Amino acid sequence: MSVAVQEADFDVGAEVAALSAGDDGAGAVASFVGLVRGVGIEAMTLEHYPGMTEKALAAIVAEAGHRWELRRVRVIHRVGRLLPGERIVFVGVASRHRHDAFAACEFIMDYLKTRAPFWKKEETAAGAQWVDARESDAAAASRWQPGGS
């Protein structure tokens, strides 16, 4: 289980391959790559609190590990100024079975959007502004709670 917060880009193929490398027990790998949308956005800046952010990401990954049988997990979240089309986040999960891999990958991403301490500023033609969390992200994360939809 590995998390990283970094400015540098990442190699998706290498990250996916590493999830099952040398592990004959891995029967499934699921991954998600988030990109900066370019519609109306000229750039996005992501900020965080070093140390606190990594701890929050590790807690999210640990919770996923309690819910599903996971072999390996890799989370990379970029910070700094990013342009449209650039990668923001990678979530990769290896498990014995596809259900666990898919569910854990989705859970981790939903919790990253709502529980990880990142701050996002979007630059548009009208200027720059800090972006609040979306209600749709909170609704997506709530389904993982007892009694969630």
N, C-alpha and C positions, 0 to 999 in steps of 0.2 A: 504494500500500500504506500503510494508515493504522491505527494503534492508539491507543486512548485508555483511560485508567483514570480514572474519575470518579465522583462521588457523584450527580450529576444523572441523571435518567431520559433516555431517548432516544426519538426518533420512528422507529419501525420502517419505516413507509412512506417517509419521507424518506431514510432510510439505504439502503433497497433501490433506490429511484429513482436515487440518486446513483451507484450502482455501474455503471450503464450509460449515464448521461446524457452525450450528445455522443460516444458511442463506437459507431460503426457496426460495429466488429469484434466487439462483444460479442454472442454468440448465446445465452448462458445466464447466469442469475443464480440462485444457490442461497443460502439463508440459514437460520440457526438462531437461535432466541431461547430462552434459558433463563429459567425463572421460579422463584421461591421456592415450594416446595410447602407447602401449608397443613395437611396431615394430620399432626397431632401437633406442629407447629412454630408457635410464636407469633411469632417473629421470627428473623432471621439477621443476624449481623454479619460482614462481610468486611473483613479488614485486609491490608495489603501494605507492601512497602518501596518508596517512590517512587524512580523512576530505575531500580532493579534490575528491578522488575516490567515496566516498559515495554520495557526492553532484552530481557527474556526473551520477551515477546510478539512483538517485532519479529523475534527469531531464529526463532520458530515460523513466522511468516508468511513469512520469507525461505526457510526450508526447504520450505514448501509451494510457493513459487515455483520452486524448483529441481526439484521433482518433477512439477509440472503446468504447462501453459501457461495462465497467469492474466493477466487484463487489469487487474483491480482487486481489492483485498481491504480489508475494513474490519472491525476487531475493536474492540468496546467492552466493557469489563468494569467493572461498578459496584463500589464499595466503600462501607462504612458500614453503618448498620442498615437492613435491608429487611424488609418485611412480606410475608405470604403473598399470592401473586398478582402481586407486583411483578417487573419484569424485572431479571435479573442480568447477562446477557451477550447480545451480538449478534455473530454471525459471518456476514459476507456475502462472497460470492465471485462475480466476473464472469469469464467465460472465453468462448472461441469455441464450445466444445462442452459439453454438459451433463455428460458423464462427468467432465471435469476439475473443473467447478464443484462437483458433488456430492462427489467424492472429497476435494478440497481442503478443503471446508467441514467434512466429517466428521473429517479428519485434524487440522485446526486445533483443533476442539473436543476431540478425544481428547487432544491434547497440552496444551491449556489445563488440563484436569483433572489432568494428571500432572506437568507441567513448569513451570507458572507459579507463582511464589511468592505464593500467597494463603493466608490462614488464615481458617478459617470457625468461627464459634461459633453454635450453635443454642440458642434459648431455647424451653423446653417448660414444661409445667405442673410438671414435677419440678425445674426449675431450668435453669441455663445450663451448657453444656459445649462445649469445643473438639472439633471433629470431625476424625478422622484420614482420610487418603485411603482410598478403597475399593479392594479387590482387583479388583473388576469394572472400575474405571477403568484400572488398570494392565494388565489383560488386554486391554481394548479398544485401548489405545495400543500394546501389544506386536505387534499384527498389522501395524503399519507398519514394523517392523524386519525386516531380512533374516532369512528363515526363520520369520517370524511367521505366526500362523494366520489 
